[in-house]
Amino acid sequence: MGTDQDPRWRQRLARFRRATSRLVAACAQGEYTDLERAGLVQTFAFSFELGWKTLKDLLDHEGFPEQTPRGVLRRAFEAGHLAAADVEAALDALDQRNLLSHTYDDEAAQMAVDLIRSRFAPLLERLLAHLEQRATP
């Protein structure tokens, strides 16, 4: 983790890095049992949560306080932390995460797996790369 002098976003970045690494590893698996699929969906939800909260902490550090995930994602675009296409993907990921936390069926889970592997995990990898670049002195 960081020292007491590290901004909060850099401290959270380490947790986001680990979660994204786990997500990428889970996405590399060929097929999933029901339990593994549920684990992938949960790993995505956890990684996404850390991603937007790391962005929130960075925006706070830069003087742009935002409270909601949607507000953070939109402000991150305005501040140059996300490209327009990535904001759209991130808002879709937010909706998907919210949907999966309230309903769970096999068809929705398989659709989520496909989206996580093809769209959302790469989004989180790009976000991680951007944040790590920002964290480099």
FIVEXNU-715417 format. One line per 2 residues: their letters; for each residue x, y, z of N, C-alpha, C. Coordinates in Angstrom, 3 decimals. Layout:
// residues N
a) X/Y/Z/X/Y/Z/X/Y/Z | ... .
// end
This chain:
// residues 137
mg) 0.853/-1.174/0.000/0.000/0.000/0.000/0.886/1.219/0.000 | 0.386/2.401/0.239/1.198/3.602/0.183/1.521/4.122/1.564 .
td) 2.248/5.202/1.565/2.561/5.862/2.822/1.438/6.822/3.156 | 1.516/7.421/4.353/0.490/8.372/4.747/0.474/9.596/3.837 .
qd) 1.597/9.892/3.168/1.646/11.052/2.294/1.047/10.765/0.906 | 0.878/9.500/0.555/0.305/9.160/-0.744/-1.148/9.607/-0.794 .
pr) -1.538/10.208/-1.908/-2.958/10.518/-2.060/-3.774/9.222/-2.008 | -4.979/9.333/-1.529/-5.860/8.161/-1.382/-6.006/7.394/-2.690 .
wr) -6.050/8.092/-3.814/-6.279/7.392/-5.079/-5.118/6.462/-5.405 | -3.914/6.837/-5.036/-2.755/5.955/-5.290/-2.812/4.720/-4.402 .
qr) -3.296/4.890/-3.190/-3.446/3.747/-2.298/-4.506/2.783/-2.837 | -5.617/3.322/-3.312/-6.679/2.479/-3.860/-6.234/1.841/-5.177 .
la) -5.359/2.513/-5.909/-4.864/2.001/-7.186/-4.224/0.621/-7.020 | -3.523/0.398/-5.943/-2.892/-0.912/-5.719/-3.945/-2.011/-5.620 .
rf) -5.047/-1.750/-4.956/-6.128/-2.738/-4.856/-6.800/-2.931/-6.215 | -6.978/-1.840/-6.959/-7.569/-1.931/-8.296/-6.671/-2.757/-9.217 .
rr) -5.368/-2.571/-9.108/-4.402/-3.327/-9.919/-4.548/-4.826/-9.656 | -4.608/-5.214/-8.384/-4.744/-6.634/-8.036/-6.067/-7.203/-8.522 .
at) -7.143/-6.460/-8.344/-8.461/-6.943/-8.770/-8.518/-7.095/-10.285 | -7.968/-6.136/-11.007/-7.976/-6.209/-12.472/-7.128/-7.377/-12.950 .
sr) -6.033/-7.638/-12.287/-5.196/-8.790/-12.636/-5.977/-10.093/-12.474 | -6.730/-10.208/-11.398/-7.566/-11.399/-11.177/-8.656/-11.504/-12.241 .
lv) -9.236/-10.373/-12.600/-10.285/-10.375/-13.621/-9.725/-10.831/-14.969 | -8.591/-10.307/-15.346/-7.969/-10.685/-16.623/-7.650/-12.183/-16.628 .
aa) -7.144/-12.688/-15.523/-6.851/-14.123/-15.429/-8.130/-14.947/-15.552 | -9.194/-14.497/-14.919/-10.465/-15.221/-14.998/-11.040/-15.177/-16.415 .
ca) -10.851/-14.079/-17.102/-11.356/-13.943/-18.474/-10.604/-14.849/-19.450 | -9.378/-15.212/-19.117/-8.558/-16.036/-20.002/-8.994/-17.502/-19.997 .
qg) -9.805/-17.868/-19.034/-10.274/-19.252/-18.956/-11.214/-19.532/-20.121 | -11.148/-20.723/-20.670/-11.954/-21.073/-21.842/-13.440/-21.204/-21.560 .
ey) -13.786/-22.120/-20.699/-15.187/-22.353/-20.358/-15.340/-22.298/-18.849 | -16.579/-22.157/-18.400/-16.846/-21.962/-16.983/-17.920/-22.919/-16.496 .
td) -17.728/-23.408/-15.288/-18.828/-24.067/-14.597/-19.749/-22.955/-14.092 | -20.904/-23.332/-13.583/-21.807/-22.321/-13.035/-21.136/-21.531/-11.911 .
le) -20.396/-22.229/-11.076/-19.718/-21.565/-9.958/-18.616/-20.628/-10.462 | -17.855/-21.062/-11.450/-16.794/-20.222/-12.010/-17.377/-18.998/-12.711 .
ra) -18.490/-19.191/-13.394/-19.149/-18.057/-14.056/-19.608/-17.036/-13.021 | -20.182/-17.527/-11.933/-20.607/-16.620/-10.859/-19.390/-15.901/-10.273 .
gl) -18.265/-16.615/-10.157/-17.043/-15.993/-9.652/-16.522/-14.919/-10.581 | -16.597/-15.163/-11.890/-16.168/-14.153/-12.861/-17.028/-12.902/-12.745 .
vq) -18.334/-13.090/-12.647/-19.248/-11.951/-12.523/-18.937/-11.171/-11.245 | -18.688/-11.877/-10.143/-18.367/-11.202/-8.879/-17.022/-10.479/-8.969 .
tf) -16.050/-11.104/-9.608/-14.739/-10.476/-9.770/-14.853/-9.211/-10.612 | -15.675/-9.264/-11.654/-15.932/-8.069/-12.455/-16.554/-6.972/-11.592 .
af) -17.569/-7.318/-10.822/-18.261/-6.307/-10.008/-17.291/-5.648/-9.028 | -16.453/-6.450/-8.394/-15.475/-5.931/-7.443/-14.448/-5.043/-8.150 .
sf) -13.964/-5.485/-9.300/-12.972/-4.718/-10.062/-13.560/-3.395/-10.538 | -14.781/-3.450/-11.055/-15.438/-2.238/-11.527/-15.629/-1.238/-10.387 .
el) -16.037/-1.750/-9.237/-16.238/-0.890/-8.064/-14.929/-0.190/-7.687 | -13.849/-0.934/-7.655/-12.551/-0.328/-7.344/-12.124/0.665/-8.419 .
gw) -12.445/0.369/-9.678/-12.084/1.272/-10.766/-12.751/2.629/-10.635 | -14.072/2.636/-10.450/-14.738/3.935/-10.389/-14.387/4.666/-9.092 .
kt) -14.159/3.919/-8.016/-13.784/4.588/-6.766/-12.366/5.149/-6.825 | -11.476/4.489/-7.552/-10.134/5.050/-7.747/-10.223/6.333/-8.554 .
lk) -11.050/6.306/-9.600/-11.284/7.534/-10.383/-11.869/8.630/-9.499 | -12.814/8.278/-8.645/-13.429/9.251/-7.736/-12.370/9.891/-6.850 .
dl) -11.498/9.060/-6.281/-10.443/9.585/-5.414/-9.479/10.484/-6.189 | -9.148/10.111/-7.429/-8.282/10.947/-8.262/-8.958/12.287/-8.554 .
ld) -10.225/12.246/-8.914/-10.952/13.493/-9.187/-11.028/14.365/-7.941 | -11.276/13.754/-6.787/-11.263/14.517/-5.526/-9.904/15.184/-5.328 .
he) -8.846/14.428/-5.569/-7.474/14.942/-5.432/-7.233/16.121/-6.380 | -7.853/16.073/-7.549/-7.699/17.142/-8.544/-8.677/18.297/-8.329 .
gf) -9.536/18.192/-7.297/-10.466/19.274/-6.996/-11.820/19.168/-7.663 | -12.189/17.967/-8.112/-13.487/17.737/-8.758/-14.279/16.716/-7.955 .
pe) -14.912/17.126/-6.874/-15.645/16.152/-6.061/-16.896/15.646/-6.788 | -17.044/14.360/-6.828/-18.222/13.698/-7.383/-18.608/12.586/-6.421 .
qt) -19.872/12.265/-6.364/-20.328/11.265/-5.395/-20.849/9.973/-6.039 | -21.509/10.083/-7.170/-22.136/8.901/-7.758/-21.243/8.294/-8.830 .
pr) -21.389/7.001/-9.081/-20.603/6.391/-10.155/-20.810/7.079/-11.499 | -22.047/7.391/-11.842/-22.312/8.065/-13.126/-21.647/9.433/-13.193 .
gv) -21.741/10.173/-12.101/-21.093/11.482/-12.059/-19.591/11.375/-12.183 | -19.014/10.386/-11.521/-17.567/10.177/-11.589/-17.156/9.839/-13.015 .
lr) -17.886/8.942/-13.665/-17.531/8.529/-15.027/-17.630/9.698/-16.000 | -18.661/10.483/-15.873/-18.814/11.644/-16.765/-17.725/12.690/-16.509 .
ra) -17.436/12.943/-15.235/-16.399/13.919/-14.900/-15.027/13.413/-15.331 | -14.800/12.106/-15.254/-13.522/11.530/-15.690/-13.306/11.780/-17.177 .
fe) -14.373/11.745/-17.960/-14.276/12.077/-19.382/-13.901/13.548/-19.540 | -14.588/14.423/-18.814/-14.314/15.859/-18.902/-12.877/16.185/-18.488 .
ag) -12.351/15.432/-17.537/-10.994/15.673/-17.044/-9.930/14.966/-17.886 | -10.350/14.238/-18.912/-9.404/13.580/-19.797/-8.903/12.227/-19.320 .
hl) -9.594/11.626/-18.364/-9.178/10.322/-17.849/-9.820/9.162/-18.598 | -10.914/9.425/-19.297/-11.596/8.405/-20.089/-11.932/8.974/-21.455 .
aa) -11.790/8.148/-22.478/-12.234/8.518/-23.823/-13.749/8.389/-23.886 | -14.363/9.040/-24.866/-15.822/9.012/-24.998/-16.347/7.578/-25.100 .
ad) -15.709/6.753/-25.915/-16.152/5.363/-26.074/-16.027/4.595/-24.759 | -15.006/4.913/-23.968/-14.828/4.234/-22.691/-15.870/4.674/-21.667 .
ve) -16.302/5.919/-21.735/-17.372/6.363/-20.837/-18.644/5.586/-21.158 | -18.949/5.446/-22.435/-20.135/4.687/-22.843/-20.032/3.242/-22.350 .
aa) -18.877/2.620/-22.535/-18.673/1.240/-22.074/-18.769/1.159/-20.550 | -18.224/2.152/-19.859/-18.257/2.153/-18.400/-19.686/2.322/-17.880 .
ld) -20.468/3.164/-18.533/-21.868/3.320/-18.129/-22.647/2.029/-18.387 | -22.349/1.347/-19.481/-22.963/0.038/-19.743/-22.529/-0.968/-18.678 .
al) -21.254/-0.940/-18.309/-20.747/-1.846/-17.276/-21.445/-1.579/-15.943 | -21.653/-0.317/-15.626/-22.363/0.046/-14.403/-23.776/-0.525/-14.413 .
dq) -24.476/-0.352/-15.521/-25.834/-0.896/-15.635/-25.831/-2.418/-15.499 | -24.873/-3.065/-16.146/-24.784/-4.521/-16.081/-24.477/-4.985/-14.662 .
rn) -23.563/-4.313/-13.994/-23.243/-4.659/-12.605/-24.469/-4.524/-11.724 | -25.211/-3.447/-11.900/-26.411/-3.230/-11.098/-27.473/-4.293/-11.397 .
ll) -27.636/-4.638/-12.648/-28.616/-5.651/-13.036/-28.274/-7.001/-12.407 | -27.017/-7.386/-12.487/-26.608/-8.693/-11.971/-26.675/-8.778/-10.453 .
sh) -26.613/-7.634/-9.784/-26.691/-7.678/-8.323/-28.128/-7.879/-7.838 | -29.113/-7.704/-8.742/-30.517/-7.833/-8.351/-31.202/-9.042/-8.969 .
ty) -30.723/-9.505/-10.082/-31.316/-10.671/-10.726/-30.199/-11.582/-11.193 | -30.492/-12.872/-11.193/-29.490/-13.808/-11.671/-30.200/-14.970/-12.335 .
dd) -29.956/-15.124/-13.611/-30.413/-16.306/-14.330/-29.333/-16.688/-15.329 | -29.415/-17.894/-15.838/-28.346/-18.414/-16.694/-28.133/-17.582/-17.950 .
ea) -29.218/-17.162/-18.579/-29.080/-16.379/-19.810/-28.412/-15.026/-19.546 | -28.834/-14.351/-18.478/-28.235/-13.062/-18.128/-26.771/-13.248/-17.732 .
aq) -26.469/-14.331/-17.038/-25.092/-14.576/-16.622/-24.191/-14.828/-17.823 | -24.677/-15.590/-18.794/-23.851/-15.854/-19.974/-23.643/-14.575/-20.783 .
ma) -24.682/-13.764/-20.897/-24.549/-12.491/-21.581/-23.518/-11.608/-20.858 | -23.570/-11.625/-19.533/-22.622/-10.842/-18.741/-21.200/-11.338/-18.961 .
vd) -21.004/-12.640/-18.976/-19.671/-13.202/-19.211/-19.134/-12.727/-20.548 | -19.970/-12.784/-21.571/-19.541/-12.359/-22.905/-19.147/-10.879/-22.905 .
li) -19.964/-10.045/-22.265/-19.663/-8.610/-22.192/-18.423/-8.333/-21.359 | -18.287/-9.036/-20.264/-17.116/-8.839/-19.402/-15.849/-9.166/-20.174 .
rs) -15.854/-10.299/-20.857/-14.651/-10.736/-21.562/-14.325/-9.851/-22.768 | -15.347/-9.443/-23.516/-15.090/-8.716/-24.759/-14.995/-7.204/-24.588 .
rf) -15.690/-6.652/-23.604/-15.793/-5.195/-23.517/-15.345/-4.601/-22.187 | -15.801/-5.198/-21.087/-15.587/-4.549/-19.794/-14.197/-4.798/-19.219 .
ap) -13.675/-6.007/-19.333/-12.307/-6.256/-18.840/-11.286/-5.416/-19.608 | -11.382/-5.347/-20.951/-10.447/-4.462/-21.664/-10.587/-2.994/-21.238 .
ll) -11.807/-2.556/-20.962/-12.024/-1.195/-20.459/-11.274/-0.981/-19.145 | -11.410/-1.921/-18.227/-10.737/-1.783/-16.931/-9.224/-1.844/-17.088 .
er) -8.739/-2.637/-18.032/-7.296/-2.672/-18.296/-6.809/-1.318/-18.821 | -7.575/-0.695/-19.715/-7.191/0.634/-20.223/-7.221/1.673/-19.104 .
ll) -8.244/1.599/-18.276/-8.331/2.530/-17.144/-7.141/2.336/-16.206 | -6.801/1.097/-15.912/-5.657/0.817/-15.054/-4.371/1.377/-15.657 .
ah) -4.170/1.172/-16.945/-2.963/1.694/-17.606/-2.902/3.214/-17.498 | -4.033/3.870/-17.707/-4.081/5.342/-17.599/-3.744/5.785/-16.176 .
le) -4.359/5.143/-15.186/-4.127/5.532/-13.802/-2.693/5.268/-13.377 | -2.130/4.160/-13.832/-0.729/3.882/-13.495/0.202/4.911/-14.135 .
qr) -0.133/5.335/-15.330/0.662/6.382/-15.983/0.568/7.683/-15.179 | -0.627/8.009/-14.699/-0.814/9.217/-13.884/-0.068/9.119/-12.552 .
at) 0.068/7.902/-12.034/0.716/7.712/-10.734/2.241/7.770/-10.830 | 2.768/7.645/-12.049/4.211/7.678/-12.239/4.694/9.125/-12.149 .
p) 5.646/9.382/-11.242/6.130/10.761/-11.087/6.881/11.283/-12.298 .
// end
